[in-house]
Every structure is written in structure tokens, then in C-alpha cells.
Amino acid sequence: MVEQLKQPRALRQAGSVQEVIAGYNGGDEMPLVPYAGIMGVYTAAFAGLLLAARSPGRRLPERIPTTDLAWLGVATYKLSRLISSDRVTSPLRAPFTEYIEPAGASEVKEQVRGTGIRRAIGDLLTCPYCLGPWVATALGFGLVLTPRTTRLIGGILAAAAVSDALNHATMAIKKREG
């Protein structure tokens, strides 16, 4: 009874952590504890970057200009795709994934392997939507901490994304012609 009182109210109502995890019924497919660990790493990194950005001599921007927001979005898209599915970056994902087949335009289809933290990292590394907040955070804080370098890197990534779009358009036109 005393131990139960030490738990947060939401957990007392839901049961033990083990009961919550078991009740979620995700098994190896949904490694909740490793996911929570990954979220903890993200939160700690975000907090650390926030502290660095608020250090003496630095100021957080009052707003993000529309032009910065545009290239940040395009650069985040491109870098998330590069990390999650590009053929050349497959060595980064290989400890956590298994190659399945080509997925067109220099991308590969992979299957996450393992359980626990290995599975959770594989899920993160193969999901451009999951990587988006990580990449956007890095680029956003890069813009505050090292704006010139970040604008150069972001500009290169945005230009590569525009190039990809033009290449896809060219291939579609050629396919239609014949």
C-alpha cells in the first residue's frame, strides 16, 4: 500500500508500469521502454541545446523568418530522407536493419531487426517522419548557435531536395513521352 502511494496518481489508476506495458500489447513490435529512453535522450539534448542557446551573449530569436522556415523545412525533409532510406547511408542503419530491396531513386527498403533498444533505434533510423523532429531541432539550434554554417548546410540540403524534385519531374516527362 505504501509503495502504491509513492506512484503518480495516473499510474495508480492504470496499474504498475509492467501492467501498462503489457496492457498496451505491443510486444517486441512496440518496445515502449526503449522508446521512452529515446524520448529521454531527445528531451535531454533539446534542453542542453536550449541552455547553450540561452548562454550569455546569445539570444533566442523572437521569431523565425519565413525564408528560414522554408529552407529549414526543405533541409529537414532532405536530411531525414538521406538518413532513413538513402542507399549510401545504409551503413548507419545496418546494425539495426536488414536490407530487403531497392526502393527507387537511390533509396532502399529495409526491415528493422532485433528487439528492445536495437529495435527502437532501427524504428527511428528508418522513419523520416520520426527523424524529422531530431533533424529540425539540430538545424534550428544550429541556426541560433552557428548561423552561417547552418545556413550553408541547410542551403546545400535544400538545393539537393530541389534537384531531386527536378530529376523526378524529368523522369516523369520522359516516361510519359515514351
Buried (B, 14 or more C-beta within 10 A) or exposed (E): EEEEEEBEEEBEEEEEEEEEBEEEEEEEEBBBEBBEBBEEEBEEBBEEBEEEBEEEEEEEEEEEEEEBEEBBBBBBBBBBBBBBBBEEBBEBBBEBBEEEEEEEEEBBEBEBEBEEBBBBBBBBBBBBEBBBBBBBBBBBBBBBBEEEEBBEBBEEBBBBBEEBEEEEEEEEEEEEEE
